[in-house]
């Protein structure tokens, strides 16, 4: 039984050792957990500080990029305005040339119309003169004819009156 007593004592010793080691492990675990909490807090503070720094850097970078974009936009707007001015000047010159050409064409057309009108007026005047001369001849002939008819009628009337007067005597 001595063996069993020794075995029982050994088990008790192992249990006590296990308890003491468990207590040490528990203390070490609690200490480690505390250290991890402290370290996590410190790291969280570092991360927070770095995040604030990064956010600040991003803000600065955004402002710089915004300024660059504004400057480039202003330059582009200026370039566009210059291009529009240049194109407008070219278009204005082209329009001026076109208007001069059209004005010259209109002047030429006006001359042609004037010539045609003058020719037509001349033709009308000549036609009127010809028709007037023809009508005047016709009128003179009719007047002469009527005058002759009247004279003949008067002569006939006188002759009849003379004949009638002779018969009454």
C-alpha positions as CSV (number, residue, x, y, z in Angstrom):
1,X,0.0,0.0,0.0
2,X,2.8,2.1,0.2
3,X,2.8,2.3,-3.5
4,X,-0.8,3.5,-3.5
5,X,-0.1,6.0,-0.8
6,X,2.8,7.2,-2.8
7,X,0.7,7.4,-5.8
8,X,-2.0,9.2,-4.0
9,X,0.6,11.7,-2.6
10,X,1.9,12.1,-6.1
11,X,-1.6,12.8,-7.5
12,X,-2.1,15.4,-4.7
13,X,1.2,16.9,-5.5
14,X,0.3,17.0,-9.2
15,X,-3.1,18.6,-8.4
16,X,-1.5,21.2,-6.1
17,X,1.2,21.9,-8.7
18,X,-1.5,22.1,-11.4
19,X,-3.5,24.5,-9.2
20,X,-0.5,26.6,-8.5
21,X,0.5,26.6,-12.2
22,X,-3.2,27.3,-13.2
23,X,-3.1,30.2,-10.8
24,X,0.2,31.4,-12.3
25,X,-1.3,30.9,-15.8
26,X,-4.4,32.8,-14.7
27,X,-2.4,35.7,-13.4
28,X,-0.2,35.7,-16.5
29,X,-3.3,35.6,-18.7
30,X,-4.9,38.4,-16.8
31,X,-1.6,40.4,-17.0
32,X,-1.3,39.7,-20.7
33,X,-5.0,40.7,-21.2
34,X,-4.4,43.9,-19.4
35,X,-1.2,44.6,-21.4
36,X,-3.2,43.8,-24.6
37,X,-5.9,46.2,-23.6
38,X,-3.3,48.9,-22.9
39,X,-1.5,48.2,-26.1
40,X,-4.8,48.2,-28.1
41,X,-5.7,51.5,-26.6
42,X,-2.3,52.9,-27.5
43,X,-2.6,51.5,-31.0
44,X,-6.1,52.8,-31.3
45,X,-4.8,56.3,-30.3
46,X,-2.0,55.9,-32.8
47,X,-4.5,54.8,-35.5
48,X,-6.8,57.7,-34.6
49,X,-4.0,60.2,-34.8
50,X,-2.8,58.7,-38.0
51,X,-6.3,58.8,-39.4
52,X,-6.6,62.5,-38.4
53,X,-3.3,63.2,-40.0
54,X,-4.3,61.2,-43.2
55,X,-7.6,63.1,-43.3
56,X,-5.8,66.4,-43.0
57,X,-3.4,65.4,-45.7
58,X,-6.3,64.4,-47.9
59,X,-8.0,67.7,-47.3
60,X,-4.8,69.6,-48.2
61,X,-4.4,67.4,-51.3
62,X,-8.0,68.0,-52.3
63,X,-7.6,71.7,-51.9
64,X,-4.4,71.6,-54.0
65,X,-6.1,69.5,-56.7
66,X,-9.1,71.7,-56.7
67,X,-6.9,74.8,-57.2
68,X,-5.1,72.9,-60.0
69,X,-8.5,72.0,-61.6
70,X,-9.7,75.6,-61.2
71,X,-6.5,76.9,-62.8
72,X,-6.7,74.5,-65.6
73,X,-10.4,75.2,-66.1
74,X,-9.6,79.0,-66.2
75,X,-6.9,78.3,-68.7
76,X,-9.2,76.1,-70.8
77,X,-11.9,78.8,-70.6
78,X,-9.4,81.4,-71.7
79,X,-8.2,79.2,-74.5
80,X,-11.8,78.6,-75.6
81,X,-12.6,82.3,-75.5
82,X,-9.5,83.1,-77.6
83,X,-10.4,80.4,-80.1
84,X,-14.0,81.7,-80.3
85,X,-12.7,85.2,-80.9
86,X,-10.3,84.0,-83.6
87,X,-13.1,81.9,-85.3
88,X,-15.5,84.8,-85.0
89,X,-13.0,87.1,-86.7
90,X,-12.5,84.6,-89.5
91,X,-16.3,84.2,-89.9
92,X,-16.8,87.9,-89.8
93,X,-14.2,88.4,-92.5
94,X,-15.7,85.6,-94.6
95,X,-19.2,87.2,-94.1
96,X,-17.9,90.6,-95.1
97,X,-16.3,89.2,-98.3
98,X,-19.6,87.3,-99.0
99,X,-21.6,90.4,-98.4
100,X,-19.4,92.4,-100.7
101,X,-19.7,89.8,-103.4
102,X,-23.5,89.7,-103.0
103,X,-23.6,93.5,-103.1
104,X,-21.6,93.5,-106.3
105,X,-23.9,90.9,-107.8
106,X,-26.9,93.0,-106.8
107,X,-25.4,96.1,-108.4
108,X,-24.8,94.1,-111.5
109,X,-28.4,92.8,-111.5
110,X,-29.6,96.4,-110.9
111,X,-27.6,97.6,-113.9
112,X,-29.1,94.7,-116.0
113,X,-32.6,95.6,-114.8
114,X,-31.9,99.3,-115.6
115,X,-30.7,98.4,-119.1
116,X,-33.7,96.1,-119.6
117,X,-36.1,98.9,-118.3
118,X,-34.4,101.5,-120.5
119,X,-34.7,99.2,-123.5
120,X,-38.3,98.4,-122.7
121,X,-39.1,102.1,-122.2
122,X,-37.4,102.9,-125.6
123,X,-39.4,100.1,-127.3
124,X,-42.6,101.3,-125.6
125,X,-41.9,104.9,-126.7
126,X,-41.2,103.8,-130.2
127,X,-44.3,101.7,-130.3
128,X,-46.4,104.5,-128.9
129,X,-44.9,106.9,-131.5
130,X,-45.7,104.4,-134.3
131,X,-49.2,103.7,-133.0
132,X,-49.8,107.4,-132.4
133,X,-48.6,108.3,-135.9
134,X,-50.8,105.5,-137.4
135,X,-53.8,106.6,-135.2
136,X,-53.2,110.3,-136.2
137,X,-53.2,109.3,-139.9
138,X,-56.4,107.3,-139.4
139,X,-58.0,110.2,-137.5
140,X,-56.9,112.7,-140.2
141,X,-58.2,110.4,-142.9
142,X,-61.5,110.0,-141.0
143,X,-61.7,113.7,-140.4
144,X,-61.0,114.4,-144.0
145,X,-63.5,111.8,-145.0
146,X,-66.2,113.3,-142.8
147,X,-65.3,116.8,-143.9
148,X,-65.6,115.7,-147.5
149,X,-68.9,113.9,-146.7
150,X,-70.2,117.1,-145.1
151,X,-69.0,119.2,-147.9
152,X,-70.6,116.8,-150.4
153,X,-73.8,116.8,-148.3
154,X,-73.8,120.6,-148.2
155,X,-73.3,120.8,-151.9
156,X,-76.0,118.3,-152.4
157,X,-78.3,120.2,-150.1
158,X,-77.6,123.4,-151.9
159,X,-78.1,121.8,-155.2
160,X,-81.4,120.3,-154.1
161,X,-82.4,123.6,-152.6
162,X,-81.5,125.3,-155.8
163,X,-83.3,122.8,-157.9
164,X,-86.3,122.9,-155.6
165,X,-86.2,126.7,-155.7
166,X,-86.1,126.8,-159.4
167,X,-89.1,124.5,-159.6
168,X,-91.1,126.7,-157.3
169,X,-90.6,129.7,-159.5
